[in-house]
């Protein structure tokens, strides 16, 4: 594959509607074990971290909202053990359709079995992978349209405040500049209750990634900028870890992964 470059301008949501191919995206970045897939290492790093952040922590509750799910379910595999209900969301119609295909076991749905088995092995339950798949399917209650640039990202739907907000590899692709990124974090923070958690996985120092020969823009971020934005959105950071991991420039140009757990602050007491 020849080297690609960042697009000349920000990749708006309409471009995702037209040009983002969820099937190719999944095959490119989530085919665990495929020799061509550099994304394998990134995927396994994220799965390990998500396992730690959910399976081995106090992040739990009744409801979890996943913001910008894309066509993927890997980010929910450890989370589904700690929450009773899960709401997934994405801007692109085809991504939501891809999620529905897996949830309903429709023909042509992506085979997540190798990834599910990997997570079950991390959790010491490898033989229960089929049970985990069914558990996740039952716990996903809604698949919603999402736009993080709106004050209520799930409008016109209004939900009760959730116990946890999950966002993996979303905001850096959805936001054209740091101001938009900071505003988006404030917007999604409205969806989680005080004392609830934000679990976030983002990439740093990236300007683009490639799907099916189409280059999609990414907001160049560093850890300090992300930390400041999370705190400004009303969260106290409980855990943050930057992992230096460069991607080959054929698929993207990012330089690190950032894993975060934060807790939403409550209202200030009256004077």
N, C-alpha and C positions, 0 to 999 in steps of 0.2 A: 504494500500500500504506500502510495507516495505521501510525502509530508503535506499536511494541511496547515492552514493558518486561521487566525481569528477572523470572523466576518468583519466587514468594514464598518458596520453599525450594529447597535444592540438588536438582538433577536427578540422581536416582540411576540406576544402570545399568538397572534395570527399566523406567524411563521410556524410555530409549533403545530397549530391546527392543520396546516397544509403539508409541511415537510417532515415532521417528526414521525418516524416509523417505529412504533413500540416493539414490534416483533424483531426487527433488526437490532434495536437497542438491547433487548434482552439477550439475544444470541451473542452479541458483541461483548457485553460486560458481565453477564450473569451465567454463562455456560460453565459452571464449575467443573474443572478438569480438562477443558478444551485447551490444547497446547498453544493455540494462537492468542489466548485471552489474557493479556496483561492485567485486565480487570480482576482476574482471579485473586491476586494478592491483595488488591484493594478491598475486594469483597470479603475475603476471609479476615482481614484486619478489622473491618467494620462489624462483621458478625461477632467476632471475639469481644469487641468493645461493647456492642449492644447487649451481649450476654452478661457482661460484667455490670453494665448500667441497670439492667432489669433483673436478671435472675439472682444476682448476688448483692442487691441493695434494697433500700426501703422505698424505692419508687414503685408505688402500687396504688390501687383505688378502684373505683367503679367504672369510670369512663375515660377512654383515651381517644384523642383526635389526632389523626395523622395528616399533617399539612403537606400538600405536594407529593402525594404517594407515587406519582408517575404510574407505570404499569407494573410496579414491583410489590412483593409481599415479604421479602427477606427481612425488612426492618421490623416486622410485626411478630416474628417467630418467637423471640424471647418475651416480648411484651405481652403476648396473648396469655401467658401464664399468670400475669399479675393484674389483669383487668377483666371485668365482666362484659363490657361492651366496647367495641372499637368502631369509630367512624373514619373512613378513608376519604380522601379528597384529591382532586387534581383539576387543573385548568383545561387540559386538552381532552376533547371528547374521546379520541381513540385510546388514550391511556385508561380512561374510566371503563371503556368497553373491554379492554384487555383484562382489567381487574375482574370485571363481571364474568368473563369467560372462565377464569380460574375458579372463582367462587362458586359458579354453577356447574363446574366440571364439563364445560362444553368442548366439543371437538376443536382441536387446534390450539387449545390453551397451552401456555408455556409449561414445561415440566420442571417444577421447582424441587422435585424429589431429592436430587443430590445436595441441594442447599439445606433442605429441611433435615436430612440425615446428618449433615455436618453440624448444625446447631444442636440437634439432639445429642450428638456425641459430646459437644462442649458441655452440655447440661447433665451428662452422665446417664442419658436415657435414649441411646441410639436405637434400640429396638422399638421405641414408641413413636417413630416418625409418622406413621399413618394416623395415629391418634392425634398428633399435634396438628396435622393438616386439617382434620375434621374439626378440631377444637377452634382453630382460627376461622374456618369457614362459618361456624356457628356464631362466633363472637362478633364478626363484622356485620353490623346492623344497617349501615347506610353507606352509599358511594355517592359523594356529593361534588358538585362543581365548586371550585375554589379559585379566588383571585386575591392574593396577599396584599394587593395594592388598595383594596377596599377596606374601610373602617370595620365592617363585618365581612371578613374574607369568604364566608359561606353564604352570603346574601343570595337569594331572598330568604334562605332558611335561617332561623334563629334557634340556637341550641342552649340548653342549660350549661353553665360553666363546667368544664371538664376537670378531672383530677390530674390529667397529664396531657401535655402537648408534645408531639413527636414531629421532628422535621429533619429529613435526611436528604442531602444533595438537592435542595430546592431553592432556597432564597438567593443563593449566589447566581443561579441561572435566571431567576425571575426578576431581579433588580438591576437596573441599568447603571446606578451609581450608589455611593455610600448613603446619601440622603434617603433614597428610596429604600435601601436595605434597612436603615434604622427605623423608618416609618413602618415598613412591613413587619418588623419585630414587634412594634407597638400594637399594630393591628391584630396580629395573631395572639398577643398576650391577653387580649380581651376575651379570648375563648377559654382561658383556664382560671380556676378559682384561686384566691389567695391561699398560700400554703401548698398549692399544686406545683407540679414539676414541668420544666421544659427539658426535653432530651433532644440534643441537636448534633447532627453530623454534617460538617461542611468541608469543602476543599479550600485550600489557601493557594494564593499565587497562581491562579489559573485564569486564562483569558478565553479559552475555547475548549470544546470537546466535539467529537465527530460521531455522527450516526448516519450510516448509509451514504457516505460521500457528502453529506451536508454538515457544514460547520455551524455550531451554535455558540453564541457568546456566553461568557461567564464573567462575573464581577471579580476583579482582582482584590483579594482580601488578605489581611495579615491578622495574627492572633489578637493584637492589641485593639484593632478596630472592631473585631467581633465581640471581644469582652466588653468594650465600652458601650456598644449597641445593646447588648443583652442587659447590662446594668441599667442603662437609660430606659429600657422597656419595662423596668420594674422587677427585675429578678436579682437574686443573690446567687452567685456562682458557687456550687458545692464541689464540683469536680471539673477539671479542664485538662486536656492532654493533647499536645501537638505531636503528630508522628510524621517525621520527614520521610516522604515516599514519592519519588519522582515518577511521572508517567512518561512513556515514550511519546515523542511528539507526533507520531502517526495518529494517535487517538485523542490526545489532549496534551496540555502543557503544565499541569498543576505540579506544585512542589511539596505539598504536605496535606495531611488530614487533621481535622480538629474535632475532638469529641468533647461534648459539654453536657453537664447536668446542672440545672439551676432551679431555684425555688422562688416562686412569686411572692413578693413582699405583700403583707397585709396593709390595710389603710393606716395612716398615721393616727395615733391617739389624739383626741381633741385637747387643745391647750387649756 
